[in-house]
Amino acid sequence: MRALLQRVTRADCVVAGQMTGEIGPGLLVLLGVGPGDTAEVASALAARTARLRIFSDEAGRMNRSLQDTGGAALSISQFTLYADTRRGQRPGFSGAAPPEQARALYSAFNAALRGLGVQVQEGVFGADMQVTLTNDGPVTLLLDTERP
C-alpha cells in the first residue's frame, strides 16, 4: 500500500460538479493499493498516517501529528501510485490491486483513520476527480508498506 501525504492548509475534491470532500488544515492522502495488501496493512498505514509528526510545534519544528493537531484528512483513491514507467511512453498499472480489492482496502484505511479520531473526508473511488489543495510547507511524503 502506498500513501502520498501532502500537508495542506486546505483541500477539496469535486466529482461531476459536486463537492465530495473538503478539509481545512490537515493531510491530503493519495492512497494506492497493491495486490498483496490486506486489512491489517490498511490499519497499520492509517495509524502511521495519523501519528506521523509532520506538523509544526510552537518552536516551528515538525513535532506534532495529525492526531495532535486535530487536523482532518481528505482521502483520495489513487491507483496511479502503482504506475510502472520503466519502459515505453505509456505507464502500466498491472502492479495495482484489482478494483474490488482496492475499494475494500480504501474503505478499511478510511475507517481505521476515523477509528483513531481523525475526521476523514473522501473522494469517490474510481471516479474522475478534480482535487484542489494548498500545500503547506510544502511537505509531501511517500509512505510505502512494501519498503520498510
DSSP file (Angstrom, degrees, kcal/mol; ACC not computed):
  #  RESIDUE AA STRUCTURE BP1 BP2  ACC     N-H-->O    O-->H-N    N-H-->O    O-->H-N    TCO  KAPPA ALPHA  PHI   PSI    X-CA   Y-CA   Z-CA
    1    1 A M              0   0    0      0, 0.0   144,-2.8     0, 0.0     2,-0.4   0.000 360.0 360.0 360.0 141.2    0.0    0.0    0.0
    2    2 A R  E     -AB  32 144A   0     30,-2.6    30,-3.4   142,-0.2     2,-0.5  -0.984 360.0-172.9-127.4 135.1    1.3    3.5   -0.8
    3    3 A A  E     -AB  31 143A   0    140,-2.7   140,-2.9    -2,-0.4     2,-0.7  -0.981  10.4-158.7-128.5 120.1    0.1    6.8    0.6
    4    4 A L  E     -AB  30 142A   0     26,-2.8    26,-2.5    -2,-0.5     2,-0.5  -0.884  19.6-159.9 -95.1 113.6    1.3   10.1   -0.7
    5    5 A L  E     -AB  29 141A   0    136,-3.3   136,-2.5    -2,-0.7     2,-0.5  -0.824  11.4-174.0-100.9 129.8    0.8   12.6    2.1
    6    6 A Q  E     -AB  28 140A   0     22,-2.3    22,-2.7    -2,-0.5     2,-0.4  -0.981  21.9-136.5-123.4 120.0    0.6   16.3    1.5
    7    7 A R  E     -A   27   0A   0    132,-2.4   129,-3.6    -2,-0.5   132,-0.5  -0.613  36.9-177.7 -72.6 127.8    0.4   18.6    4.4
    8    8 A V  E     -AB  26 135A   0     18,-2.7    18,-2.2    -2,-0.4   127,-0.2  -0.893  44.8-150.9-131.0 155.5   -2.2   21.2    3.4
    9    9 A T  E    S-     0   0A   0    125,-2.4     2,-0.3     1,-0.4   126,-0.1   0.653  95.0  -8.6 -89.2 -22.5   -3.9   24.3    4.7
   10   10 A R  E     + B   0 134A   0    124,-0.8   124,-2.4    16,-0.1    -1,-0.4  -0.951  65.1 176.0-166.3 153.9   -7.0   23.3    2.7
   11   11 A A  E     -CB  23 133A   0     12,-1.9    12,-2.9    -2,-0.3     2,-0.3  -0.975   3.3-177.7-158.5 152.6   -8.0   20.7    0.1
   12   12 A D  E     -CB  22 132A   0    120,-2.6   120,-2.3    -2,-0.3     2,-0.4  -0.980  14.8-145.1-150.0 163.5  -11.2   19.7   -1.7
   13   13 A C  E     -CB  21 131A   0      8,-2.5     7,-2.9    -2,-0.3     8,-1.2  -0.999  11.7-168.8-133.5 132.6  -12.5   17.1   -4.1
   14   14 A V  E     -CB  19 130A   0    116,-2.3   116,-2.5    -2,-0.4     2,-0.4  -0.978   2.4-174.0-123.9 133.4  -15.1   17.6   -6.8
   15   15 A V  E >  S-C   18   0A   0      3,-2.8     3,-2.1    -2,-0.4   114,-0.1  -0.992  75.6 -16.3-127.6 123.3  -16.8   14.9   -8.9
   16   16 A A  T 3  S-     0   0    0    112,-0.5    -1,-0.1    -2,-0.4     3,-0.1   0.869 129.5 -51.5  51.5  42.0  -19.2   15.8  -11.7
   17   17 A G  T 3  S+     0   0    0      1,-0.2     2,-0.4    -3,-0.0    -1,-0.3   0.427 116.9 111.9  80.6  -1.2  -19.5   19.3  -10.4
   18   18 A Q  E <   -C   15   0A   0     -3,-2.1    -3,-2.8     2,-0.0     2,-0.4  -0.902  69.9-123.5-110.8 132.9  -20.4   18.2   -6.8
   19   19 A M  E     +C   14   0A   0     -2,-0.4    -5,-0.3    -5,-0.2     3,-0.1  -0.587  30.5 174.7 -70.3 124.3  -18.1   18.7   -3.8
   20   20 A T  E     +     0   0A   0     -7,-2.9   102,-0.6    -2,-0.4     2,-0.3   0.634  65.4   5.1-105.8 -19.3  -17.5   15.2   -2.2
   21   21 A G  E     +C   13   0A   0     -8,-1.2    -8,-2.5   100,-0.2    -1,-0.4  -0.954  57.5 176.8-164.5 144.7  -15.0   16.3    0.4
   22   22 A E  E     +C   12   0A   0     -2,-0.3     2,-0.3   -10,-0.2   -10,-0.2  -0.965   7.4 177.2-154.0 132.8  -13.4   19.4    1.8
   23   23 A I  E     -C   11   0A   0    -12,-2.9   -12,-1.9    -2,-0.3     3,-0.1  -0.919  19.3-147.0-133.1 160.6  -10.9   20.0    4.7
   24   24 A G  S    S-     0   0    0      1,-0.3   -16,-0.1    -2,-0.3    -1,-0.1   0.188  75.4  -4.2 -93.4-138.9   -9.1   22.8    6.3
   25   25 A P  S    S+     0   0    0      0, 0.0    47,-1.7     0, 0.0    -1,-0.3  -0.267 103.2  70.1 -58.6 136.2   -5.6   22.2    7.8
   26   26 A G  E    S-Ad   8  72A   0    -18,-2.2   -18,-2.7    45,-0.3     2,-0.4  -0.960  81.5 -35.0 160.6-139.6   -4.5   18.6    7.7
   27   27 A L  E     -Ad   7  73A   0     45,-2.4    47,-2.6    -2,-0.3     2,-0.6  -0.969  27.2-149.8-126.6 134.5   -3.5   16.0    5.2
   28   28 A L  E     -Ad   6  74A   0    -22,-2.7   -22,-2.3    -2,-0.4     2,-0.6  -0.920  27.0-161.1 -90.7 122.8   -4.4   15.2    1.6
   29   29 A V  E     -Ad   5  75A   0     45,-3.0    47,-3.1    -2,-0.6     2,-0.7  -0.932  12.4-167.0-113.8 113.0   -3.9   11.4    1.4
   30   30 A L  E     -Ad   4  76A   0    -26,-2.5   -26,-2.8    -2,-0.6     2,-0.5  -0.900  20.4-161.8 -95.6 118.4   -3.5    9.9   -2.1
   31   31 A L  E     -Ad   3  77A   0     45,-3.0    47,-3.3    -2,-0.7     2,-0.4  -0.899  14.6-175.2-116.7 123.1   -3.9    6.1   -1.5
   32   32 A G  E     -A    2   0A   0    -30,-3.4   -30,-2.6    -2,-0.5     2,-0.4  -0.914  12.3-150.4-113.0 142.4   -2.8    3.3   -3.8
   33   33 A V        -     0   0    0     -2,-0.4    64,-2.8   -32,-0.2    69,-0.1  -0.934   5.9-153.9-116.5 132.4   -3.5   -0.4   -3.1
   34   34 A G    >   -     0   0    0     -2,-0.4     3,-1.6    62,-0.3    62,-0.2  -0.606  31.3-106.9 -98.8 163.9   -1.3   -3.2   -4.2
   35   35 A P  T 3  S+     0   0    0      0, 0.0    61,-0.1     0, 0.0    -1,-0.1   0.744 116.7  52.1 -64.7 -24.5   -2.4   -6.8   -4.8
   36   36 A G  T 3  S+     0   0    0      2,-0.0     2,-0.1    61,-0.0    -3,-0.0   0.410  85.0 116.8 -91.2   2.8   -0.7   -8.2   -1.7
   37   37 A D    <   -     0   0    0     -3,-1.6     2,-0.2     4,-0.1    68,-0.1  -0.348  42.2-171.4 -76.6 153.6   -2.3   -5.7    0.7
   38   38 A T     >  -     0   0    0     -2,-0.1     4,-2.1    67,-0.1     5,-0.1  -0.787  41.9 -96.9-133.7 173.7   -4.6   -6.7    3.5
   39   39 A A  H  > S+     0   0    0     -2,-0.2     4,-2.3     1,-0.2     5,-0.2   0.849 124.3  56.2 -62.6 -34.3   -6.9   -5.0    6.0
   40   40 A E  H  > S+     0   0    0      2,-0.2     4,-2.3     1,-0.2    -1,-0.2   0.897 106.6  48.9 -65.1 -40.0   -4.1   -5.3    8.6
   41   41 A V  H  > S+     0   0    0      2,-0.2     4,-2.4     1,-0.2    -2,-0.2   0.913 110.8  51.0 -64.4 -42.5   -1.8   -3.4    6.2
   42   42 A A  H  X S+     0   0    0     -4,-2.1     4,-2.1     1,-0.2    -2,-0.2   0.908 111.1  48.2 -61.3 -42.5   -4.5   -0.7    5.8
   43   43 A S  H  X S+     0   0    0     -4,-2.3     4,-2.1     2,-0.2    -1,-0.2   0.910 112.0  48.3 -65.5 -43.2   -4.9   -0.4    9.5
   44   44 A A  H  X S+     0   0    0     -4,-2.3     4,-2.2     1,-0.2    -2,-0.2   0.890 112.1  49.4 -65.4 -39.1   -1.2   -0.1   10.2
   45   45 A L  H  X S+     0   0    0     -4,-2.4     4,-2.4     2,-0.2    -1,-0.2   0.878 109.1  52.6 -68.5 -36.8   -0.8    2.5    7.4
   46   46 A A  H  X S+     0   0    0     -4,-2.1     4,-2.5     2,-0.2    -2,-0.2   0.917 109.7  49.1 -62.6 -42.7   -3.7    4.5    8.9
   47   47 A A  H  X S+     0   0    0     -4,-2.1     4,-1.8     2,-0.2    -2,-0.2   0.915 111.6  48.7 -63.2 -42.9   -2.0    4.5   12.3
   48   48 A R  H  X S+     0   0    0     -4,-2.2     4,-1.3     1,-0.2    -1,-0.2   0.907 112.0  49.8 -63.4 -41.2    1.3    5.6   10.7
   49   49 A T  H  < S+     0   0    0     -4,-2.4    17,-0.4     1,-0.2     3,-0.3   0.921 112.8  45.7 -62.8 -45.9   -0.6    8.4    8.9
   50   50 A A  H  < S+     0   0    0     -4,-2.5    17,-2.0     1,-0.2    16,-0.5   0.804 120.3  39.2 -68.5 -29.9   -2.4    9.7   12.0
   51   51 A R  H  < S+     0   0    0     -4,-1.8     2,-0.2    -5,-0.2    -1,-0.2   0.494  80.3 119.9-103.4  -5.2    0.7    9.6   14.2
   52   52 A L     <  -     0   0    0     -4,-1.3     2,-1.4    -3,-0.3    14,-0.4  -0.453  63.5-133.2 -65.6 125.4    3.4   10.8   11.8
   53   53 A R        +     0   0    0     -2,-0.2    12,-0.3     1,-0.2    -1,-0.1  -0.626  60.6 126.8 -87.3  89.7    4.9   14.0   13.3
   54   54 A I        +     0   0    0     -2,-1.4     2,-0.3    10,-0.9    -1,-0.2   0.249  44.2  92.8-127.4   9.6    5.0   16.4   10.3
   55   55 A F  E    S-F   64   0B   0      9,-2.9     9,-2.4    -3,-0.2     8,-2.0  -0.837  80.5-103.1-106.8 147.3    3.1   19.4   11.7
   56   56 A S  E     -F   62   0B   0     -2,-0.3     6,-0.2     6,-0.3     2,-0.1  -0.359  28.3-151.3 -72.0 141.7    4.9   22.3   13.4
   57   57 A D    >   -     0   0    0      4,-2.2     3,-1.9    -2,-0.1    -1,-0.1  -0.256  47.2 -76.6 -92.2-170.5    5.1   22.8   17.1
   58   58 A E  T 3  S+     0   0    0      1,-0.3    -2,-0.1     2,-0.1    -1,-0.0   0.775 133.9  53.1 -62.0 -26.7    5.4   26.2   18.9
   59   59 A A  T 3  S-     0   0    0      2,-0.1    -1,-0.3     1,-0.0     3,-0.1   0.417 119.8-108.4 -88.9   1.2    9.1   26.3   18.0
   60   60 A G  S <  S+     0   0    0     -3,-1.9     2,-0.3     1,-0.3    -2,-0.1   0.579  76.5 132.4  84.5   9.1    8.4   25.7   14.3
   61   61 A R  S    S-     0   0    0     -6,-0.1    -4,-2.2     1,-0.0     2,-1.4  -0.707  70.4-107.9 -95.1 146.4    9.8   22.1   14.3
   62   62 A M  E    S+F   56   0B   0     -2,-0.3    -6,-0.3    -6,-0.2    -9,-0.1  -0.583  75.5 124.6 -71.2  97.4    8.0   19.2   12.8
   63   63 A N  E     +     0   0B   0     -8,-2.0     2,-0.3    -2,-1.4    -1,-0.2   0.299  44.9  79.9-141.7   4.9    7.0   17.6   16.1
   64   64 A R  E     -F   55   0B   0     -9,-2.4    -9,-2.9    -3,-0.2   -10,-0.9  -0.925  60.3-143.7-125.0 147.6    3.2   17.2   16.0
   65   65 A S     >  -     0   0    0     -2,-0.3     4,-2.1   -12,-0.3     6,-0.2  -0.428  34.4-100.3 -99.3 174.6    0.9   14.6   14.4
   66   66 A L  H  >>S+     0   0    0    -16,-0.5     4,-1.3   -14,-0.4     5,-1.2   0.891 127.1  50.4 -60.2 -40.3   -2.4   14.8   12.7
   67   67 A Q  H  45S+     0   0    0    -17,-2.0    -1,-0.2     1,-0.2     3,-0.2   0.907 109.1  51.4 -63.8 -42.0   -3.9   13.5   15.9
   68   68 A D  H  45S+     0   0    0    -18,-0.3    -2,-0.2     1,-0.2    -1,-0.2   0.877 115.3  41.0 -62.7 -38.9   -2.0   16.1   18.0
   69   69 A T  H  <5S-     0   0    0     -4,-2.1    -1,-0.2     3,-0.0    -2,-0.2   0.652 101.8-127.2 -86.8 -16.0   -3.3   19.0   15.8
   70   70 A G  T  <5 +     0   0    0     -4,-1.3    -3,-0.2    -5,-0.2    -4,-0.1   0.706  55.0 158.4  73.4  18.7   -6.9   17.8   15.4
   71   71 A G      < -     0   0    0     -5,-1.2    48,-0.5    -6,-0.2   -45,-0.3  -0.198  34.7-123.9 -71.7 167.4   -6.4   18.2   11.7
   72   72 A A  E     -de  26 119A   0    -47,-1.7   -45,-2.4    46,-0.1     2,-0.4  -0.577  12.5-134.5-107.0 169.9   -8.5   16.4    9.1
   73   73 A A  E     -de  27 120A   0     46,-2.5    48,-3.0   -47,-0.2     2,-0.6  -0.990   2.5-156.1-127.7 137.0   -7.7   14.1    6.2
   74   74 A L  E     -de  28 121A   0    -47,-2.6   -45,-3.0    -2,-0.4     2,-0.5  -0.962  22.1-157.7-107.2 112.6   -9.0   14.2    2.6
   75   75 A S  E     -de  29 122A   0     46,-2.9    48,-2.0    -2,-0.6     2,-0.4  -0.814  12.8-178.8-101.5 125.9   -8.5   10.6    1.3
   76   76 A I  E     -d   30   0A   0    -47,-3.1   -45,-3.0    -2,-0.5     2,-0.2  -0.985  27.5-126.1-126.3 126.0   -8.4   10.0   -2.4
   77   77 A S  E     +d   31   0A   0     -2,-0.4     2,-0.2   -47,-0.2   -45,-0.2  -0.523  31.7 179.1 -69.8 137.8   -8.0    6.6   -4.1
   78   78 A Q    >   +     0   0    0    -47,-3.3     3,-1.8    -2,-0.2     4,-0.1  -0.632  18.8 172.0-147.9  79.5   -5.0    6.8   -6.5
   79   79 A F  G >  S+     0   0    0      1,-0.3     3,-2.0    -2,-0.2    -1,-0.1   0.733  74.3  77.4 -63.7 -20.2   -4.2    3.6   -8.4
   80   80 A T  G >  S+     0   0    0      1,-0.3     3,-1.7     2,-0.2    -1,-0.3   0.617  72.2  80.0 -68.4  -9.9   -1.6    5.5  -10.4
   81   81 A L  G <  S+     0   0    0     -3,-1.8    -1,-0.3     1,-0.3    -2,-0.2   0.677  92.3  53.6 -66.2 -14.3    0.8    5.4   -7.4
   82   82 A Y  G <  S+     0   0    0     -3,-2.0    13,-0.5    -4,-0.1    -1,-0.3   0.116  81.4 139.9-103.0  19.4    1.5    1.9   -8.7
   83   83 A A    <   -     0   0    0     -3,-1.7     2,-0.6    12,-0.1    10,-0.2  -0.376  45.8-145.0 -64.6 138.9    2.3    3.0  -12.2
   84   84 A D  B     +G   92   0C   0      8,-2.9     8,-2.1     1,-0.1     3,-0.2  -0.937  28.0 164.6-105.2 113.2    5.3    1.3  -13.9
   85   85 A T        +     0   0    0     -2,-0.6    -1,-0.1     6,-0.2    -2,-0.0   0.115  41.9 106.9-114.7  19.0    7.1    3.9  -16.1
   86   86 A R  S    S+     0   0    0      1,-0.1     2,-0.4     3,-0.0    -1,-0.1   0.771  80.9  36.7 -72.6 -25.4   10.3    1.9  -16.7
   87   87 A R  S    S-     0   0    0     -3,-0.2     3,-0.2     3,-0.1     5,-0.1  -0.950 106.6  -9.4-130.5 148.7    9.6    1.1  -20.3
   88   88 A G  S    S-     0   0    0     -2,-0.4     0, 0.0     1,-0.2     0, 0.0  -0.042  85.1 -75.2  67.7-168.2    7.9    2.9  -23.2
   89   89 A Q  S    S+     0   0    0      1,-0.1    -1,-0.2     2,-0.1    -4,-0.0   0.434 108.1  71.2-109.0  -4.7    6.0    6.1  -23.1
   90   90 A R  S    S-     0   0    0     -3,-0.2    -3,-0.1    -6,-0.0    -1,-0.1  -0.962  81.4-123.8-119.0 127.4    2.8    4.8  -21.6
   91   91 A P        -     0   0    0      0, 0.0     2,-0.3     0, 0.0    -6,-0.2  -0.337  19.6-141.2 -67.9 148.2    2.6    3.8  -17.9
   92   92 A G  B     -G   84   0C   0     -8,-2.1    -8,-2.9    -5,-0.1     3,-0.2  -0.832  10.7-166.1-106.4 150.1    1.4    0.3  -17.0
   93   93 A F    >   +     0   0    0     -2,-0.3     3,-1.8   -10,-0.2   -10,-0.1   0.092  51.8 116.3-123.7  22.0   -0.8   -0.3  -14.0
   94   94 A S  T 3  S+     0   0    0      1,-0.3    -1,-0.1   -10,-0.1   -11,-0.1   0.670  70.6  67.4 -67.5 -14.2   -0.6   -4.1  -13.6
   95   95 A G  T 3  S+     0   0    0    -13,-0.5    -1,-0.3    -3,-0.2     2,-0.2   0.544  84.0  91.4 -81.2  -7.4    1.1   -3.5  -10.2
   96   96 A A  S <  S-     0   0    0     -3,-1.8   -62,-0.3   -62,-0.2   -17,-0.1  -0.566  86.3-102.9 -86.9 153.2   -2.1   -2.1   -8.7
   97   97 A A        -     0   0    0    -64,-2.8   -64,-0.1    -2,-0.2    -1,-0.1  -0.323  46.0 -89.9 -67.8 154.3   -4.7   -4.2   -6.9
   98   98 A P     >  -     0   0    0      0, 0.0     4,-2.7     0, 0.0     3,-0.3  -0.320  43.7-106.8 -60.6 151.7   -7.9   -5.2   -8.8
   99   99 A P  H  > S+     0   0    0      0, 0.0     4,-2.8     0, 0.0     5,-0.2   0.842 116.7  53.6 -53.5 -40.7  -10.7   -2.6   -8.2
  100  100 A E  H  > S+     0   0    0      2,-0.2     4,-1.8     1,-0.2     5,-0.1   0.934 114.5  41.3 -62.3 -45.6  -12.8   -4.8   -5.9
  101  101 A Q  H  > S+     0   0    0     -3,-0.3     4,-2.3     2,-0.2     5,-0.2   0.920 115.6  50.5 -66.4 -44.5   -9.9   -5.4   -3.6
  102  102 A A  H  X S+     0   0    0     -4,-2.7     4,-2.5     1,-0.2     5,-0.2   0.902 108.8  51.7 -62.9 -42.1   -8.7   -1.8   -3.8
  103  103 A R  H  X S+     0   0    0     -4,-2.8     4,-2.2    -5,-0.2    -1,-0.2   0.927 111.1  47.7 -60.7 -45.3  -12.2   -0.4   -3.0
  104  104 A A  H  X S+     0   0    0     -4,-1.8     4,-2.1    -5,-0.2    -1,-0.2   0.901 115.2  44.3 -64.4 -41.2  -12.5   -2.6    0.1
  105  105 A L  H  X S+     0   0    0     -4,-2.3     4,-2.5     2,-0.2    -1,-0.2   0.820 109.6  55.5 -77.1 -30.1   -9.0   -1.7    1.4
  106  106 A Y  H  X S+     0   0    0     -4,-2.5     4,-2.2    -5,-0.2    -1,-0.2   0.927 111.5  45.5 -61.5 -45.0   -9.5    2.0    0.6
  107  107 A S  H  X S+     0   0    0     -4,-2.2     4,-2.5    -5,-0.2    -2,-0.2   0.892 111.8  51.8 -64.3 -40.0  -12.6    1.8    2.8
  108  108 A A  H  X S+     0   0    0     -4,-2.1     4,-2.4     2,-0.2    -2,-0.2   0.902 109.2  50.2 -64.6 -41.2  -10.7   -0.1    5.5
  109  109 A F  H  X S+     0   0    0     -4,-2.5     4,-2.3     2,-0.2    -2,-0.2   0.940 112.4  46.8 -60.6 -48.1   -8.0    2.6    5.6
  110  110 A N  H  X S+     0   0    0     -4,-2.2     4,-2.3     1,-0.2    -2,-0.2   0.899 112.7  49.4 -62.9 -41.8  -10.5    5.4    5.9
  111  111 A A  H  X S+     0   0    0     -4,-2.5     4,-2.3     2,-0.2    -1,-0.2   0.897 110.9  49.9 -64.5 -40.6  -12.4    3.5    8.7
  112  112 A A  H  X S+     0   0    0     -4,-2.4     4,-0.8     2,-0.2    -2,-0.2   0.901 110.0  50.6 -65.3 -40.3   -9.2    2.8   10.6
  113  113 A L  H ><>S+     0   0    0     -4,-2.3     5,-1.8     1,-0.2     3,-0.8   0.911 111.2  48.4 -63.4 -42.7   -8.2    6.5   10.3
  114  114 A R  H ><5S+     0   0    0     -4,-2.3     3,-2.1     1,-0.2    -2,-0.2   0.889 105.1  59.4 -63.0 -38.7  -11.7    7.5   11.7
  115  115 A G  H 3<5S+     0   0    0     -4,-2.3    -1,-0.2     1,-0.3    -2,-0.2   0.711  99.9  57.5 -63.1 -20.2  -11.2    5.0   14.5
  116  116 A L  T <<5S-     0   0    0     -4,-0.8    -1,-0.3    -3,-0.8    -2,-0.2   0.302 127.3 -99.5 -91.9   7.4   -8.1    6.9   15.5
  117  117 A G  T < 5S+     0   0    0     -3,-2.1     2,-0.4     1,-0.3    -3,-0.2   0.576  77.4 139.3  89.5  10.5  -10.2   10.1   15.9
  118  118 A V      < -     0   0    0     -5,-1.8     2,-0.5   -46,-0.0    -1,-0.3  -0.745  54.8-126.7 -91.1 132.0   -9.3   11.7   12.6
  119  119 A Q  E     -e   72   0A   0    -48,-0.5   -46,-2.5    -2,-0.4     2,-0.5  -0.665  33.7-162.5 -72.8 124.5  -12.1   13.5   10.7
  120  120 A V  E     -e   73   0A   0     -2,-0.5     2,-0.3   -48,-0.2   -46,-0.2  -0.951  16.1-174.8-119.5 127.1  -11.9   11.9    7.2
  121  121 A Q  E     -e   74   0A   0    -48,-3.0   -46,-2.9    -2,-0.5     2,-0.3  -0.819  19.7-152.0-107.4 156.5  -13.5   13.3    4.0
  122  122 A E  E     -e   75   0A   0   -102,-0.6   -46,-0.2    -2,-0.3  -109,-0.1  -0.903  16.2-139.8-132.9 156.6  -13.3   11.2    0.8
  123  123 A G        -     0   0    0    -48,-2.0     2,-0.5    -2,-0.3   -48,-0.1  -0.085  49.0 -86.7 -83.9-161.9  -13.2   11.4   -2.9
  124  124 A V    >   -     0   0    0    -47,-0.1     3,-2.2    -2,-0.1  -110,-0.0  -0.968  43.0-115.6-117.3 118.8  -15.2    8.8   -4.9
  125  125 A F  T 3  S+     0   0    0     -2,-0.5     3,-0.1     1,-0.3   -47,-0.0  -0.249  95.8   2.2 -55.5 128.8  -13.5    5.6   -5.7
  126  126 A G  T 3  S+     0   0    0      1,-0.2    -1,-0.3   -49,-0.1     2,-0.1   0.404 102.5 125.8  78.3  -2.4  -12.9    5.1   -9.4
  127  127 A A  S <  S-     0   0    0     -3,-2.2     2,-0.8     1,-0.1    -1,-0.2  -0.440  72.8-105.2 -86.9 161.2  -14.3    8.5  -10.4
  128  128 A D        -     0   0    0     -2,-0.1  -112,-0.5    -3,-0.1     2,-0.3  -0.799  53.3-171.3 -81.1 111.9  -12.7   11.2  -12.4
  129  129 A M        -     0   0    0     -2,-0.8     2,-0.6  -114,-0.1  -114,-0.2  -0.814  28.0-148.2-114.7 147.5  -12.0   13.7   -9.6
  130  130 A Q  E     -B   14   0A   0   -116,-2.5  -116,-2.3    -2,-0.3     2,-0.5  -0.966  23.4-169.4-110.6 114.2  -10.7   17.3   -9.5
  131  131 A V  E     -B   13   0A   0     -2,-0.6     2,-0.4  -118,-0.2  -118,-0.2  -0.907   4.4-171.4-110.4 127.9   -8.6   17.7   -6.4
  132  132 A T  E     +B   12   0A   0   -120,-2.3  -120,-2.6    -2,-0.5     2,-0.3  -0.947  12.5 166.6-118.3 138.4   -7.5   21.2   -5.3
  133  133 A L  E     -B   11   0A   0     -2,-0.4     2,-0.6  -122,-0.2  -122,-0.2  -0.987  36.2-141.7-147.9 156.6   -5.1   21.8   -2.5
  134  134 A T  E     -B   10   0A   0   -124,-2.4  -125,-2.4    -2,-0.3  -124,-0.8  -0.944  32.7-142.2-116.6 105.4   -2.9   24.4   -0.9
  135  135 A N  E     -B    8   0A   0     -2,-0.6     2,-0.7  -127,-0.2  -127,-0.3  -0.480   9.6-141.5 -71.8 133.1    0.3   22.5    0.1
  136  136 A D  E >  S-     0   0A   0   -129,-3.6     3,-0.6     3,-0.2  -129,-0.2  -0.862  73.9 -14.7-101.5 113.6    1.7   23.7    3.4
  137  137 A G  E 3  S-     0   0A   0     -2,-0.7     2,-0.1     1,-0.3    -1,-0.1  -0.581 105.6 -90.8 128.8 -71.6    5.5   24.0    3.5
  138  138 A P  E 3  S+     0   0A   0      0, 0.0     2,-0.5     0, 0.0    -1,-0.3   0.511  74.2 169.3 -76.7 144.3    5.4   22.3    1.1
  139  139 A V  E <   +     0   0A   0     -3,-0.6  -132,-2.4  -132,-0.5     2,-0.4  -0.981   1.6 163.4-125.0 117.1    5.6   19.0    2.9
  140  140 A T  E     +B    6   0A   0     -2,-0.5     2,-0.3  -134,-0.2  -134,-0.2  -0.990   8.3 176.7-136.4 124.6    5.0   15.9    0.8
  141  141 A L  E     -B    5   0A   0   -136,-2.5  -136,-3.3    -2,-0.4     2,-0.5  -0.964  21.5-141.5-132.0 145.5    5.9   12.4    1.9
  142  142 A L  E     -B    4   0A   0     -2,-0.3     2,-0.5  -138,-0.2  -138,-0.2  -0.932  11.6-166.0-107.2 123.2    5.5    8.9    0.5
  143  143 A L  E     -B    3   0A   0   -140,-2.9  -140,-2.7    -2,-0.5     2,-0.5  -0.942   9.2-177.9-104.1 126.6    4.7    6.0    2.8
  144  144 A D  E >   -B    2   0A   0     -2,-0.5     3,-1.3     3,-0.4  -142,-0.2  -0.967  19.3-161.8-129.9 113.6    5.2    2.6    1.2
  145  145 A T  T 3  S+     0   0    0   -144,-2.8  -143,-0.1    -2,-0.5    -1,-0.1   0.665  91.5  61.9 -70.8 -14.8    4.3   -0.5    3.2
  146  146 A E  T 3  S+     0   0    0   -145,-0.4    -1,-0.3     1,-0.2  -144,-0.1   0.639 101.2  56.6 -83.7 -14.6    6.4   -2.6    0.8
  147  147 A R    <         0   0    0     -3,-1.3    -3,-0.4     1,-0.1    -1,-0.2  -0.939 360.0 360.0-120.2 109.0    9.6   -0.8    1.7
  148  148 A P              0   0    0      0, 0.0    -1,-0.1     0, 0.0    -3,-0.1   0.518 360.0 360.0 -62.6 360.0   10.4   -0.7    5.5
